[in-house]
Amino acid sequence: DRFGGSTDYGEAFETFESLALDEIDRKTTVLILGDARNNNAEPRADILRKIHDRARRVIFLNPEPRNAWNSGDSVMRVYEPCVDRAIVCASLKDLERVVSDLLRTAV
């Protein structure tokens, strides 16, 4: 069931690759917002690595506290080496801080 409610980051990355990878260049910042809980599906970190190799930077915003990142079905440990930054982002204040940092370093 494609829209059954279970998260499948691998499938999301496959879709992103087919629809948008060619649009990514060294001026692009890619933001991923999610908990990296993949419900035991294939994480497809190889595609995230391709995105990273094309983009200026890839930032993973995870709403869970760091101590929960690699528990249960979280694949954050698989994704972290494929991104420039992995940040806890669980509130509007966190998001404001991230956006402020991005704008400050967007030169």
Biopython code that builds the backbone (N, CA, C, O; Angstrom):
import numpy as np
from Bio.PDB.StructureBuilder import StructureBuilder

atoms = [
    (1, "ASP", "N", (0.846, -1.185, 0.000)),
    (1, "ASP", "CA", (0.000, 0.000, 0.000)),
    (1, "ASP", "C", (0.886, 1.241, 0.000)),
    (1, "ASP", "O", (1.508, 1.559, 1.013)),
    (2, "ARG", "N", (0.944, 1.918, -1.090)),
    (2, "ARG", "CA", (1.863, 3.038, -1.269)),
    (2, "ARG", "C", (1.601, 4.189, -0.301)),
    (2, "ARG", "O", (2.540, 4.875, 0.101)),
    (3, "PHE", "N", (0.359, 4.410, 0.075)),
    (3, "PHE", "CA", (0.036, 5.523, 0.961)),
    (3, "PHE", "C", (-0.537, 5.030, 2.283)),
    (3, "PHE", "O", (-1.455, 5.637, 2.834)),
    (4, "GLY", "N", (0.002, 3.939, 2.782)),
    (4, "GLY", "CA", (-0.516, 3.320, 3.987)),
    (4, "GLY", "C", (-0.101, 3.978, 5.282)),
    (4, "GLY", "O", (-0.537, 3.541, 6.347)),
    (5, "GLY", "N", (0.713, 4.996, 5.239)),
    (5, "GLY", "CA", (1.094, 5.699, 6.439)),
    (5, "GLY", "C", (2.459, 5.326, 6.977)),
    (5, "GLY", "O", (2.971, 6.028, 7.849)),
    (6, "SER", "N", (3.072, 4.262, 6.501)),
    (6, "SER", "CA", (4.413, 3.890, 6.946)),
    (6, "SER", "C", (5.453, 4.674, 6.165)),
    (6, "SER", "O", (5.355, 4.820, 4.947)),
    (7, "THR", "N", (6.442, 5.171, 6.876)),
    (7, "THR", "CA", (7.501, 5.938, 6.242)),
    (7, "THR", "C", (8.462, 5.007, 5.524)),
    (7, "THR", "O", (8.854, 3.973, 6.065)),
    (8, "ASP", "N", (8.840, 5.370, 4.319)),
    (8, "ASP", "CA", (9.831, 4.634, 3.539)),
    (8, "ASP", "C", (10.740, 5.662, 2.874)),
    (8, "ASP", "O", (10.476, 6.121, 1.763)),
    (9, "TYR", "N", (11.815, 6.014, 3.577)),
    (9, "TYR", "CA", (12.739, 7.019, 3.048)),
    (9, "TYR", "C", (13.387, 6.550, 1.759)),
    (9, "TYR", "O", (13.637, 7.355, 0.862)),
    (10, "GLY", "N", (13.663, 5.261, 1.656)),
    (10, "GLY", "CA", (14.256, 4.735, 0.427)),
    (10, "GLY", "C", (13.381, 5.024, -0.773)),
    (10, "GLY", "O", (13.874, 5.463, -1.812)),
    (11, "GLU", "N", (12.089, 4.782, -0.642)),
    (11, "GLU", "CA", (11.164, 5.068, -1.741)),
    (11, "GLU", "C", (11.091, 6.570, -2.008)),
    (11, "GLU", "O", (11.031, 6.996, -3.161)),
    (12, "ALA", "N", (11.097, 7.367, -0.945)),
    (12, "ALA", "CA", (11.078, 8.824, -1.122)),
    (12, "ALA", "C", (12.329, 9.287, -1.865)),
    (12, "ALA", "O", (12.243, 10.138, -2.751)),
    (13, "PHE", "N", (13.489, 8.736, -1.513)),
    (13, "PHE", "CA", (14.723, 9.113, -2.212)),
    (13, "PHE", "C", (14.696, 8.646, -3.665)),
    (13, "PHE", "O", (15.179, 9.354, -4.548)),
    (14, "GLU", "N", (14.136, 7.462, -3.922)),
    (14, "GLU", "CA", (14.007, 6.990, -5.310)),
    (14, "GLU", "C", (13.141, 7.948, -6.127)),
    (14, "GLU", "O", (13.483, 8.289, -7.260)),
    (15, "THR", "N", (12.034, 8.374, -5.554)),
    (15, "THR", "CA", (11.149, 9.315, -6.246)),
    (15, "THR", "C", (11.857, 10.640, -6.475)),
    (15, "THR", "O", (11.784, 11.209, -7.564)),
    (16, "PHE", "N", (12.542, 11.132, -5.451)),
    (16, "PHE", "CA", (13.286, 12.386, -5.582)),
    (16, "PHE", "C", (14.336, 12.271, -6.683)),
    (16, "PHE", "O", (14.502, 13.181, -7.496)),
    (17, "GLU", "N", (15.039, 11.146, -6.697)),
    (17, "GLU", "CA", (16.071, 10.933, -7.714)),
    (17, "GLU", "C", (15.474, 11.010, -9.114)),
    (17, "GLU", "O", (16.040, 11.658, -9.994)),
    (18, "SER", "N", (14.346, 10.359, -9.325)),
    (18, "SER", "CA", (13.765, 10.332, -10.673)),
    (18, "SER", "C", (13.151, 11.668, -11.064)),
    (18, "SER", "O", (13.125, 12.006, -12.248)),
    (19, "LEU", "N", (12.658, 12.430, -10.102)),
    (19, "LEU", "CA", (11.981, 13.686, -10.422)),
    (19, "LEU", "C", (12.875, 14.921, -10.369)),
    (19, "LEU", "O", (12.638, 15.882, -11.101)),
    (20, "ALA", "N", (13.903, 14.910, -9.511)),
    (20, "ALA", "CA", (14.600, 16.171, -9.251)),
    (20, "ALA", "C", (16.120, 16.112, -9.232)),
    (20, "ALA", "O", (16.759, 17.163, -9.164)),
    (21, "LEU", "N", (16.728, 14.931, -9.289)),
    (21, "LEU", "CA", (18.183, 14.873, -9.155)),
    (21, "LEU", "C", (18.891, 15.735, -10.188)),
    (21, "LEU", "O", (19.896, 16.373, -9.872)),
    (22, "ASP", "N", (18.395, 15.765, -11.400)),
    (22, "ASP", "CA", (19.040, 16.552, -12.450)),
    (22, "ASP", "C", (18.977, 18.053, -12.187)),
    (22, "ASP", "O", (19.724, 18.819, -12.796)),
    (23, "GLU", "N", (18.099, 18.477, -11.292)),
    (23, "GLU", "CA", (17.971, 19.902, -10.961)),
    (23, "GLU", "C", (18.952, 20.336, -9.872)),
    (23, "GLU", "O", (19.143, 21.532, -9.651)),
    (24, "ILE", "N", (19.567, 19.382, -9.200)),
    (24, "ILE", "CA", (20.482, 19.681, -8.101)),
    (24, "ILE", "C", (21.840, 20.069, -8.670)),
    (24, "ILE", "O", (22.378, 19.391, -9.545)),
    (25, "ASP", "N", (22.393, 21.183, -8.153)),
    (25, "ASP", "CA", (23.741, 21.584, -8.548)),
    (25, "ASP", "C", (24.468, 22.152, -7.325)),
    (25, "ASP", "O", (23.933, 22.125, -6.217)),
    (26, "ARG", "N", (25.665, 22.656, -7.524)),
    (26, "ARG", "CA", (26.495, 23.124, -6.413)),
    (26, "ARG", "C", (25.954, 24.388, -5.745)),
    (26, "ARG", "O", (26.542, 24.865, -4.775)),
    (27, "LYS", "N", (24.861, 24.931, -6.238)),
    (27, "LYS", "CA", (24.205, 26.072, -5.590)),
    (27, "LYS", "C", (23.036, 25.625, -4.714)),
    (27, "LYS", "O", (22.427, 26.445, -4.027)),
    (28, "THR", "N", (22.723, 24.341, -4.735)),
    (28, "THR", "CA", (21.517, 23.817, -4.088)),
    (28, "THR", "C", (21.789, 23.381, -2.654)),
    (28, "THR", "O", (22.764, 22.685, -2.372)),
    (29, "THR", "N", (20.909, 23.804, -1.760)),
    (29, "THR", "CA", (20.879, 23.272, -0.402)),
    (29, "THR", "C", (19.641, 22.393, -0.294)),
    (29, "THR", "O", (18.528, 22.845, -0.562)),
    (30, "VAL", "N", (19.833, 21.148, 0.097)),
    (30, "VAL", "CA", (18.725, 20.203, 0.250)),
    (30, "VAL", "C", (18.448, 20.041, 1.741)),
    (30, "VAL", "O", (19.345, 19.726, 2.522)),
    (31, "LEU", "N", (17.192, 20.262, 2.122)),
    (31, "LEU", "CA", (16.761, 20.066, 3.503)),
    (31, "LEU", "C", (15.854, 18.844, 3.563)),
    (31, "LEU", "O", (14.915, 18.713, 2.779)),
    (32, "ILE", "N", (16.145, 17.963, 4.491)),
    (32, "ILE", "CA", (15.304, 16.791, 4.728)),
    (32, "ILE", "C", (14.772, 16.934, 6.144)),
    (32, "ILE", "O", (15.548, 17.097, 7.086)),
    (33, "LEU", "N", (13.475, 16.875, 6.299)),
    (33, "LEU", "CA", (12.861, 16.965, 7.616)),
    (33, "LEU", "C", (12.138, 15.657, 7.901)),
    (33, "LEU", "O", (11.179, 15.302, 7.215)),
    (34, "GLY", "N", (12.604, 14.951, 8.912)),
    (34, "GLY", "CA", (11.965, 13.693, 9.257)),
    (34, "GLY", "C", (12.722, 12.979, 10.356)),
    (34, "GLY", "O", (13.820, 13.385, 10.735)),
    (35, "ASP", "N", (12.130, 11.916, 10.864)),
    (35, "ASP", "CA", (12.705, 11.197, 12.002)),
    (35, "ASP", "C", (13.620, 10.042, 11.605)),
    (35, "ASP", "O", (14.186, 9.383, 12.478)),
    (36, "ALA", "N", (13.776, 9.786, 10.311)),
    (36, "ALA", "CA", (14.640, 8.711, 9.799)),
    (36, "ALA", "C", (14.194, 7.326, 10.273)),
    (36, "ALA", "O", (14.987, 6.384, 10.280)),
    (37, "ARG", "N", (12.954, 7.207, 10.658)),
    (37, "ARG", "CA", (12.393, 5.897, 11.017)),
    (37, "ARG", "C", (11.827, 5.296, 9.746)),
    (37, "ARG", "O", (10.818, 5.758, 9.212)),
    (38, "ASN", "N", (12.489, 4.267, 9.278)),
    (38, "ASN", "CA", (12.248, 3.738, 7.937)),
    (38, "ASN", "C", (11.396, 2.477, 7.922)),
    (38, "ASN", "O", (11.222, 1.862, 6.870)),
    (39, "ASN", "N", (10.861, 2.084, 9.074)),
    (39, "ASN", "CA", (9.995, 0.903, 9.151)),
    (39, "ASN", "C", (10.634, -0.335, 8.530)),
    (39, "ASN", "O", (9.964, -1.138, 7.881)),
    (40, "ASN", "N", (11.932, -0.473, 8.741)),
    (40, "ASN", "CA", (12.710, -1.624, 8.290)),
    (40, "ASN", "C", (12.750, -1.791, 6.775)),
    (40, "ASN", "O", (13.030, -2.883, 6.281)),
    (41, "ALA", "N", (12.476, -0.727, 6.038)),
    (41, "ALA", "CA", (12.599, -0.745, 4.579)),
    (41, "ALA", "C", (14.047, -0.428, 4.200)),
    (41, "ALA", "O", (14.837, -0.005, 5.044)),
    (42, "GLU", "N", (14.385, -0.630, 2.943)),
    (42, "GLU", "CA", (15.734, -0.333, 2.439)),
    (42, "GLU", "C", (15.967, 1.180, 2.516)),
    (42, "GLU", "O", (15.195, 1.936, 1.926)),
    (43, "PRO", "N", (17.002, 1.646, 3.222)),
    (43, "PRO", "CA", (17.198, 3.088, 3.405)),
    (43, "PRO", "C", (17.650, 3.850, 2.153)),
    (43, "PRO", "O", (17.434, 5.058, 2.062)),
    (44, "ARG", "N", (18.266, 3.170, 1.199)),
    (44, "ARG", "CA", (18.747, 3.782, -0.049)),
    (44, "ARG", "C", (19.674, 4.973, 0.207)),
    (44, "ARG", "O", (19.538, 6.028, -0.413)),
    (45, "ALA", "N", (20.615, 4.784, 1.128)),
    (45, "ALA", "CA", (21.615, 5.812, 1.404)),
    (45, "ALA", "C", (22.450, 6.107, 0.165)),
    (45, "ALA", "O", (23.028, 7.189, 0.057)),
    (46, "ASP", "N", (22.523, 5.165, -0.773)),
    (46, "ASP", "CA", (23.265, 5.402, -2.011)),
    (46, "ASP", "C", (22.676, 6.579, -2.786)),
    (46, "ASP", "O", (23.412, 7.345, -3.408)),
    (47, "ILE", "N", (21.356, 6.722, -2.751)),
    (47, "ILE", "CA", (20.727, 7.847, -3.444)),
    (47, "ILE", "C", (20.981, 9.139, -2.675)),
    (47, "ILE", "O", (21.239, 10.180, -3.279)),
    (48, "LEU", "N", (20.910, 9.079, -1.353)),
    (48, "LEU", "CA", (21.218, 10.267, -0.552)),
    (48, "LEU", "C", (22.652, 10.710, -0.819)),
    (48, "LEU", "O", (22.929, 11.908, -0.871)),
    (49, "ARG", "N", (23.559, 9.763, -0.987)),
    (49, "ARG", "CA", (24.954, 10.094, -1.313)),
    (49, "ARG", "C", (25.026, 10.788, -2.674)),
    (49, "ARG", "O", (25.774, 11.754, -2.824)),
    (50, "LYS", "N", (24.271, 10.321, -3.666)),
    (50, "LYS", "CA", (24.239, 10.977, -4.988)),
    (50, "LYS", "C", (23.750, 12.416, -4.867)),
    (50, "LYS", "O", (24.307, 13.329, -5.476)),
    (51, "ILE", "N", (22.705, 12.599, -4.074)),
    (51, "ILE", "CA", (22.176, 13.946, -3.857)),
    (51, "ILE", "C", (23.262, 14.811, -3.232)),
    (51, "ILE", "O", (23.495, 15.938, -3.667)),
    (52, "HIS", "N", (23.923, 14.279, -2.212)),
    (52, "HIS", "CA", (24.992, 15.012, -1.529)),
    (52, "HIS", "C", (26.128, 15.369, -2.483)),
    (52, "HIS", "O", (26.668, 16.474, -2.428)),
    (53, "ASP", "N", (26.482, 14.441, -3.346)),
    (53, "ASP", "CA", (27.594, 14.679, -4.269)),
    (53, "ASP", "C", (27.293, 15.793, -5.268)),
    (53, "ASP", "O", (28.216, 16.434, -5.771)),
    (54, "ARG", "N", (26.027, 16.029, -5.559)),
    (54, "ARG", "CA", (25.641, 17.069, -6.517)),
    (54, "ARG", "C", (25.368, 18.416, -5.848)),
    (54, "ARG", "O", (25.586, 19.464, -6.456)),
    (55, "ALA", "N", (24.894, 18.395, -4.605)),
    (55, "ALA", "CA", (24.424, 19.608, -3.928)),
    (55, "ALA", "C", (25.559, 20.365, -3.248)),
    (55, "ALA", "O", (26.639, 19.829, -2.999)),
    (56, "ARG", "N", (25.273, 21.620, -2.960)),
    (56, "ARG", "CA", (26.209, 22.406, -2.156)),
    (56, "ARG", "C", (26.275, 21.824, -0.754)),
    (56, "ARG", "O", (27.348, 21.659, -0.173)),
    (57, "ARG", "N", (25.080, 21.514, -0.221)),
    (57, "ARG", "CA", (25.009, 20.906, 1.108)),
    (57, "ARG", "C", (23.669, 20.208, 1.270)),
    (57, "ARG", "O", (22.673, 20.564, 0.640)),
    (58, "VAL", "N", (23.678, 19.204, 2.137)),
    (58, "VAL", "CA", (22.468, 18.466, 2.496)),
    (58, "VAL", "C", (22.379, 18.494, 4.016)),
    (58, "VAL", "O", (23.325, 18.139, 4.719)),
    (59, "ILE", "N", (21.229, 18.921, 4.500)),
    (59, "ILE", "CA", (21.019, 19.042, 5.935)),
    (59, "ILE", "C", (19.797, 18.216, 6.315)),
    (59, "ILE", "O", (18.721, 18.375, 5.737)),
    (60, "PHE", "N", (19.974, 17.335, 7.289)),
    (60, "PHE", "CA", (18.883, 16.480, 7.766)),
    (60, "PHE", "C", (18.392, 17.056, 9.085)),
    (60, "PHE", "O", (19.143, 17.116, 10.059)),
    (61, "LEU", "N", (17.133, 17.479, 9.117)),
    (61, "LEU", "CA", (16.512, 18.020, 10.319)),
    (61, "LEU", "C", (15.646, 16.928, 10.934)),
    (61, "LEU", "O", (14.654, 16.505, 10.340)),
    (62, "ASN", "N", (16.022, 16.479, 12.109)),
    (62, "ASN", "CA", (15.330, 15.367, 12.757)),
    (62, "ASN", "C", (14.623, 15.886, 14.011)),
    (62, "ASN", "O", (15.267, 16.495, 14.866)),
    (63, "PRO", "N", (13.310, 15.658, 14.138)),
    (63, "PRO", "CA", (12.582, 16.179, 15.296)),
    (63, "PRO", "C", (12.810, 15.394, 16.590)),
    (63, "PRO", "O", (12.397, 15.839, 17.661)),
    (64, "GLU", "N", (13.452, 14.254, 16.503)),
    (64, "GLU", "CA", (13.678, 13.452, 17.703)),
    (64, "GLU", "C", (14.957, 13.892, 18.414)),
    (64, "GLU", "O", (15.873, 14.413, 17.778)),
    (65, "PRO", "N", (15.022, 13.682, 19.733)),
    (65, "PRO", "CA", (16.276, 13.968, 20.437)),
    (65, "PRO", "C", (17.371, 13.022, 19.943)),
    (65, "PRO", "O", (17.092, 11.886, 19.558)),
    (66, "ARG", "N", (18.603, 13.492, 19.957)),
    (66, "ARG", "CA", (19.732, 12.694, 19.445)),
    (66, "ARG", "C", (19.802, 11.297, 20.055)),
    (66, "ARG", "O", (20.149, 10.337, 19.368)),
    (67, "ASN", "N", (19.478, 11.182, 21.325)),
    (67, "ASN", "CA", (19.600, 9.864, 21.968)),
    (67, "ASN", "C", (18.570, 8.857, 21.461)),
    (67, "ASN", "O", (18.640, 7.682, 21.822)),
    (68, "ALA", "N", (17.618, 9.287, 20.634)),
    (68, "ALA", "CA", (16.636, 8.369, 20.044)),
    (68, "ALA", "C", (16.947, 8.062, 18.580)),
    (68, "ALA", "O", (16.284, 7.225, 17.968)),
    (69, "TRP", "N", (17.942, 8.730, 18.023)),
    (69, "TRP", "CA", (18.187, 8.637, 16.584)),
    (69, "TRP", "C", (18.471, 7.221, 16.093)),
    (69, "TRP", "O", (18.011, 6.855, 15.012)),
    (70, "ASN", "N", (19.182, 6.446, 16.817)),
    (70, "ASN", "CA", (19.576, 5.126, 16.317)),
    (70, "ASN", "C", (18.902, 3.998, 17.084)),
    (70, "ASN", "O", (19.433, 2.892, 17.187)),
    (71, "SER", "N", (17.735, 4.294, 17.614)),
    (71, "SER", "CA", (16.982, 3.266, 18.333)),
    (71, "SER", "C", (15.856, 2.744, 17.447)),
    (71, "SER", "O", (15.390, 3.437, 16.543)),
    (72, "GLY", "N", (15.432, 1.526, 17.717)),
    (72, "GLY", "CA", (14.324, 0.948, 16.963)),
    (72, "GLY", "C", (14.604, 0.913, 15.472)),
    (72, "GLY", "O", (15.647, 0.422, 15.042)),
    (73, "ASP", "N", (13.673, 1.435, 14.684)),
    (73, "ASP", "CA", (13.815, 1.389, 13.225)),
    (73, "ASP", "C", (14.452, 2.648, 12.636)),
    (73, "ASP", "O", (14.379, 2.872, 11.427)),
    (74, "SER", "N", (15.074, 3.468, 13.480)),
    (74, "SER", "CA", (15.760, 4.666, 12.990)),
    (74, "SER", "C", (17.011, 4.274, 12.211)),
    (74, "SER", "O", (17.792, 3.432, 12.656)),
    (75, "VAL", "N", (17.193, 4.892, 11.046)),
    (75, "VAL", "CA", (18.387, 4.643, 10.229)),
    (75, "VAL", "C", (19.250, 5.905, 10.141)),
    (75, "VAL", "O", (19.978, 6.110, 9.170)),
    (76, "MET", "N", (19.155, 6.732, 11.160)),
    (76, "MET", "CA", (19.927, 7.975, 11.159)),
    (76, "MET", "C", (21.424, 7.691, 11.054)),
    (76, "MET", "O", (22.146, 8.448, 10.407)),
    (77, "ARG", "N", (21.902, 6.615, 11.678)),
    (77, "ARG", "CA", (23.328, 6.272, 11.611)),
    (77, "ARG", "C", (23.760, 5.977, 10.171)),
    (77, "ARG", "O", (24.926, 6.160, 9.821)),
    (78, "VAL", "N", (22.821, 5.523, 9.341)),
    (78, "VAL", "CA", (23.108, 5.245, 7.932)),
    (78, "VAL", "C", (23.119, 6.550, 7.126)),
    (78, "VAL", "O", (23.907, 6.702, 6.193)),
    (79, "TYR", "N", (22.242, 7.482, 7.491)),
    (79, "TYR", "CA", (22.122, 8.729, 6.735)),
    (79, "TYR", "C", (23.151, 9.786, 7.138)),
    (79, "TYR", "O", (23.564, 10.587, 6.300)),
    (80, "GLU", "N", (23.569, 9.801, 8.397)),
    (80, "GLU", "CA", (24.485, 10.856, 8.863)),
    (80, "GLU", "C", (25.755, 11.001, 8.029)),
    (80, "GLU", "O", (26.151, 12.133, 7.751)),
    (81, "PRO", "N", (26.417, 9.915, 7.614)),
    (81, "PRO", "CA", (27.629, 10.093, 6.798)),
    (81, "PRO", "C", (27.343, 10.661, 5.405)),
    (81, "PRO", "O", (28.269, 11.071, 4.705)),
    (82, "CYS", "N", (26.080, 10.689, 5.001)),
    (82, "CYS", "CA", (25.696, 11.143, 3.659)),
    (82, "CYS", "C", (25.217, 12.587, 3.646)),
    (82, "CYS", "O", (24.808, 13.086, 2.597)),
    (83, "VAL", "N", (25.259, 13.264, 4.778)),
    (83, "VAL", "CA", (24.790, 14.645, 4.849)),
    (83, "VAL", "C", (25.883, 15.526, 5.447)),
    (83, "VAL", "O", (26.805, 15.040, 6.104)),
    (84, "ASP", "N", (25.762, 16.817, 5.210)),
    (84, "ASP", "CA", (26.730, 17.755, 5.779)),
    (84, "ASP", "C", (26.455, 18.025, 7.249)),
    (84, "ASP", "O", (27.375, 18.158, 8.058)),
    (85, "ARG", "N", (25.171, 18.103, 7.579)),
    (85, "ARG", "CA", (24.794, 18.346, 8.970)),
    (85, "ARG", "C", (23.525, 17.575, 9.288)),
    (85, "ARG", "O", (22.615, 17.481, 8.464)),
    (86, "ALA", "N", (23.477, 17.029, 10.489)),
    (86, "ALA", "CA", (22.271, 16.406, 11.027)),
    (86, "ALA", "C", (21.956, 17.156, 12.314)),
    (86, "ALA", "O", (22.783, 17.229, 13.222)),
    (87, "ILE", "N", (20.748, 17.713, 12.379)),
    (87, "ILE", "CA", (20.408, 18.648, 13.441)),
    (87, "ILE", "C", (19.071, 18.256, 14.062)),
    (87, "ILE", "O", (18.138, 17.877, 13.354)),
    (88, "VAL", "N", (18.984, 18.348, 15.383)),
    (88, "VAL", "CA", (17.694, 18.212, 16.045)),
    (88, "VAL", "C", (16.882, 19.462, 15.721)),
    (88, "VAL", "O", (17.339, 20.584, 15.936)),
    (89, "CYS", "N", (15.687, 19.258, 15.210)),
    (89, "CYS", "CA", (14.804, 20.375, 14.865)),
    (89, "CYS", "C", (13.389, 19.967, 15.252)),
    (89, "CYS", "O", (12.662, 19.362, 14.464)),
    (90, "ALA", "N", (13.011, 20.310, 16.484)),
    (90, "ALA", "CA", (11.750, 19.822, 17.037)),
    (90, "ALA", "C", (10.752, 20.928, 17.354)),
    (90, "ALA", "O", (9.673, 20.660, 17.882)),
    (91, "SER", "N", (11.106, 22.167, 17.036)),
    (91, "SER", "CA", (10.208, 23.274, 17.363)),
    (91, "SER", "C", (10.396, 24.401, 16.353)),
    (91, "SER", "O", (11.340, 24.394, 15.563)),
    (92, "LEU", "N", (9.494, 25.353, 16.392)),
    (92, "LEU", "CA", (9.645, 26.521, 15.521)),
    (92, "LEU", "C", (10.908, 27.297, 15.862)),
    (92, "LEU", "O", (11.562, 27.848, 14.976)),
    (93, "LYS", "N", (11.250, 27.341, 17.139)),
    (93, "LYS", "CA", (12.481, 28.025, 17.557)),
    (93, "LYS", "C", (13.701, 27.329, 16.945)),
    (93, "LYS", "O", (14.622, 27.994, 16.471)),
    (94, "ASP", "N", (13.709, 25.997, 16.955)),
    (94, "ASP", "CA", (14.801, 25.249, 16.319)),
    (94, "ASP", "C", (14.860, 25.553, 14.826)),
    (94, "ASP", "O", (15.937, 25.786, 14.277)),
    (95, "LEU", "N", (13.707, 25.552, 14.174)),
    (95, "LEU", "CA", (13.657, 25.822, 12.737)),
    (95, "LEU", "C", (14.139, 27.236, 12.430)),
    (95, "LEU", "O", (14.860, 27.451, 11.455)),
    (96, "GLU", "N", (13.747, 28.191, 13.252)),
    (96, "GLU", "CA", (14.204, 29.572, 13.072)),
    (96, "GLU", "C", (15.725, 29.648, 13.163)),
    (96, "GLU", "O", (16.363, 30.339, 12.369)),
    (97, "ARG", "N", (16.301, 28.941, 14.127)),
    (97, "ARG", "CA", (17.760, 28.923, 14.291)),
    (97, "ARG", "C", (18.434, 28.323, 13.059)),
    (97, "ARG", "O", (19.434, 28.855, 12.576)),
    (98, "VAL", "N", (17.890, 27.218, 12.553)),
    (98, "VAL", "CA", (18.457, 26.563, 11.372)),
    (98, "VAL", "C", (18.398, 27.490, 10.163)),
    (98, "VAL", "O", (19.387, 27.644, 9.445)),
    (99, "VAL", "N", (17.240, 28.106, 9.937)),
    (99, "VAL", "CA", (17.088, 29.007, 8.788)),
    (99, "VAL", "C", (18.023, 30.201, 8.925)),
    (99, "VAL", "O", (18.636, 30.622, 7.944)),
    (100, "SER", "N", (18.139, 30.745, 10.118)),
    (100, "SER", "CA", (19.056, 31.864, 10.347)),
    (100, "SER", "C", (20.492, 31.464, 10.020)),
    (100, "SER", "O", (21.216, 32.217, 9.369)),
    (101, "ASP", "N", (20.902, 30.280, 10.470)),
    (101, "ASP", "CA", (22.250, 29.782, 10.160)),
    (101, "ASP", "C", (22.438, 29.599, 8.658)),
    (101, "ASP", "O", (23.492, 29.934, 8.118)),
    (102, "LEU", "N", (21.422, 29.068, 7.985)),
    (102, "LEU", "CA", (21.509, 28.866, 6.536)),
    (102, "LEU", "C", (21.665, 30.191, 5.802)),
    (102, "LEU", "O", (22.486, 30.313, 4.893)),
    (103, "LEU", "N", (20.884, 31.167, 6.197)),
    (103, "LEU", "CA", (20.959, 32.475, 5.538)),
    (103, "LEU", "C", (22.303, 33.145, 5.791)),
    (103, "LEU", "O", (22.849, 33.805, 4.908)),
    (104, "ARG", "N", (22.833, 32.975, 6.993)),
    (104, "ARG", "CA", (24.122, 33.580, 7.330)),
    (104, "ARG", "C", (25.263, 32.962, 6.519)),
    (104, "ARG", "O", (26.244, 33.635, 6.202)),
    (105, "THR", "N", (25.127, 31.687, 6.189)),
    (105, "THR", "CA", (26.207, 30.988, 5.477)),
    (105, "THR", "C", (25.899, 30.790, 3.996)),
    (105, "THR", "O", (26.557, 29.989, 3.331)),
    (106, "ALA", "N", (24.915, 31.505, 3.477)),
    (106, "ALA", "CA", (24.459, 31.298, 2.094)),
    (106, "ALA", "C", (25.275, 32.057, 1.061)),
    (106, "ALA", "O", (24.847, 32.185, -0.086)),
    (107, "VAL", "N", (26.402, 32.544, 1.431)),
    (107, "VAL", "CA", (27.219, 33.354, 0.518)),
    (107, "VAL", "C", (27.566, 32.622, -0.735)),
    (107, "VAL", "O", (28.248, 33.171, -1.601)),
]
sb = StructureBuilder()
sb.init_structure("model")
sb.init_model(0)
sb.init_chain("A")
sb.init_seg("    ")
for serial, (resi, resn, name, xyz) in enumerate(atoms, 1):
    if name == "N":
        sb.init_residue(resn, " ", resi, " ")
    sb.init_atom(name, np.array(xyz, "f"), 0.0, 1.0, " ", f" {name:<3s}", serial, name[0])
structure = sb.get_structure()
